[in-house]
């Protein structure tokens, strides 16, 4: 689902208790997509969304780059290996980590108007 007005990524960081793992830019998010299935993200995520997942492997970077997803929020306190963080940085992808569960993060995004 997409929001009606783009929202700046950095305004969501405190709300999501998100720790940036890569350099953050001031990306405009047009919505959010929540899935742990890469094939699902490839099929249905729209460019410009924040992708919320528990996945931390290198294919997350590849899928996000293919779909023009500017940022990935990894939930449940998970963090990818440093090599994957470096690959995301090289791709210009913002990786974030939060201790929130996916459900909690989804609720906070909904309350913030991200659809």
C-alpha angles and dihedrals in degrees: 000000000000133000119237094230122034114248125213112246094223091060089063098051097085092041092054094039084233125177113208111230094183132031109291122223127193094262119175111232118210096189145317136270122196120197141122094203112093092202089055092052091047091051102042116014114106125219114269098031129126107244114214117198146138092227117114105174127112094261088071088067092048095049093045090051092048092051097042091242106164098199141023123201112204112202138203093045093289120149130188124237116275091253091059091047088053091050090050090050090052090051092050091244119147112225119195132181128203134179088220118107117246089254093053092047091049091053093050092048090050091050089050090056097254108145 
